[in-house]
């Protein structure tokens, strides 16, 4: 398998990288971040990208695409807050345009641009998988509490992009699987300010979450493409 991870320097991305490198079916692993990480494993090829710079994503696609079709693309990057200006809103009174633009740029526009440039590089014959990390709070049907307006909306929009990509990709390869994934609440910098409200036993290590999500991906069938799945394999309502 030839694989690509966007956001490989974060907690969850690093866990995905480590787990994939333990597998015998991985031929090449392209790991991207804002600053290229270093690895001892010869199968790893680091690259840099910026979710808010389409040219960097296009350049990465051009370089990676020269090596042949891709079997797995994981988009692990995301933003919930960025001090001092970006944080989840408790009320509509807290909505700020600039903060919304920053969140959508990372959570929605960036993954959409990755899809634009990397879906054409996916395998056209046989199984392949493209997955983006979403969040249960991005489910419209599951929303009972409100709040967190921009984060919820950016993930809901991401889910719609993934559904659209799945439909279009299916016209090129009926064995392709394109999905959104909910990792649970993971013990990373993204969730750290909000961990006090997490029920006991529901705060996952990055390694556990990544293991679960890779297991989910391995178990999906072409009929599941376009879906939204949690870490335990259960589908999430849109």
N, C-alpha and C positions, 0 to 999 in steps of 0.2 A: 504494500500500500504506500502511496505517496500522499502525505498529509500536510495541512497548513493550519496553524493556530494563530489567530489574531488576539493579542493580549497575553502573550506567553510569560510576561514578567510579573503578572499579578498572582495572588495566592491561588486562585482556581486554575488559571492558565498554566502556572508552574506545575500544579498537581497533574493536570492533563498531560503535560509534556513528560513528566517522570513516569506516569503509568504507561503511556504509549511506547516509551523507550524500553519497557520491560517485555514488550510483545515481540514475538518472532516474525510477525507478518508485516512489520514496518520497514520499508526500504529506505524512505527518506522523510524527514520531518522538518518542514520550514516553520520556524518559530519567530513571530514578529512582535515588536514592541517599539515604543518611542525611542529607546536606546537599545541597540542590539545586544542581547545577552551573549555570554560565552559558554560553550559546552565542550566537554571532552569527547563526547560520542561523535564519531565520524558521520553518523546518519543525520545529524542536525545541521541545518543551514539557517543561521539567523538572518533576519532582515529587519529594516526599520520601516515604520509607517506612522502616519498621523491621521486619525479618523476625521479630522477637520480639514484635511488636505487631500483632495481627490488625486492630485498628481502623484503623491507618494503611493497611493493604493494602485494606481494605474502602472507605475514603474515596477512595483512588486509583482503585479500580475504578468507583466511582460517578461521579467526575468525568470519567474517561477514556471511560467507556461512553456518555456523552451525545453523543459525536462520531460514533457509528456503529460498525459491526462492525470487529473487528481482524483483520489478516491474518497478523501475526507477533508472537509473544511469546517473548522470550529471558530465561531466569533464569540470571544469570551469577554471582550471589553464592555465597560458600562460605567455609568455615573449615577449616584444617588444624591450626593452633595459635594460641594467644593467650596470650602470656606475662603472668604467670608460672605460670598454673594449667593451661592447656590445651596439651598437646603429644602427638604420636603415641606410643602405648605400645609398648614393646619386649616387654613381658611382661604376662600377666594380673595380675601383682602390682601393676602400675602403674595399673590401672583405678580411676577415681574417679567417683562418681556425679555430682557437680556438673559436672565437666568433660564427662562424657558428655551431660548435659542441655544444656550450651551448644552442643556440636557438633551434636547432633540438632536443636536449635532452629533453627540456621542452615542446615544441609545437608539436612534432611528436612522438619521441620515447616513452616518458612517457605515453601519451594517448594510444599508441599502446600496451604498456605493461598492462595498465589498462584493455583494451579490452581482452587481452590474459587471464587474471586471473579472470575478472568479467563477461564476456559474458557467460561463462559456468554456472554462478550462476543465470542467468536470468530465469524467468518463462518459462516453456516449453509448458504450456497450457493456452491460453488466452493472452490478450494484455500485452505487456511490452515495455519499451522504454529505449534506450541507446543513449545519445546525447553528443556531444563534441562541445565546443565553438570554432568556426573557425573565419574567417574574410573575408569580401568581397574582400579584396586585394589578397586573396589566389585564386581567380578565374582566370584561365588562359584566358578564353574567354573575361573577363571583363577588362583585363589589358590594359589600354591605356597610362599610364604615365611612366611605368617602375620604376626603383629604388626600394629601400627597398628589395633588392634581397633575402636576407636570410629569412626575415620574410615572404615574399610572398611565397617563395619556401617551407618553413616549413609548412605553412597552406595548400598549394596545396597538399603536401604529406599527411598531416592529412586527407584531404578530400578523397584521394584515399584509405587510410586505412579504413575510415568509409564506403566507397562504398564496399570494399572487405568484411568487417565485416558484412554488411547488407546481402550480398549474402550468406555468410556462415551461418549466424544466421537464415536466411529464411529456410534453410534445416532442422532446429530443431523446429522452431515455425513460422508458416505462419502468425501469428498475431503480430510478433515482429516488432518493428520499430527502425531502427538505422540511425541516421541523424547527419549532421553537421549544426550548427546554427550560424548565424551572428547577434550579439547583437546590431548593430549600434555603434556609437561612444559614449562610456559611460564615465561619469565623475568619473574616478578612477585614481590611480597612473599610470597605464599603458598608458593612453592617455594624461595625464596632460601636458607633454612637447609639445604636438602637437595640443592643443585645439584652438589656435589662428586662425587656418585655417578652423575650423568647421563652416559651415553656421549657421546662427541664427535659433534656434529652432531644430537643429539636434544633440545637445549635450544632451544625455539622462541621467537622474539619474539612479543609479543601480536599484532602486525599479521599475522604469517604464520599463526598459529593461527586467528585470527578469519577471515582470508581462506579458509583451508581449510574451516573449519566452515560458513561461508556457502555455499561451493561444494557441500559435502555436502548441506546443507539444500535447495539449489536442485535437486539431482539426485534427491532421494528421491521415491518414488511412494507412493500410498495403501497399497499392500501392505506398505510398510515401517513403518507406524505401530506404535507400541509397542516399537520396536527400540532397540538400544543401539549407536551407531556411533562409530568413532574418527575422528580428524582426516583420515585418508586415505580415508575412506569405507568401510572394512572393518567388518563387523559384529563385535561383541564378545560372547563367550559370557556368558550370565547367571551 
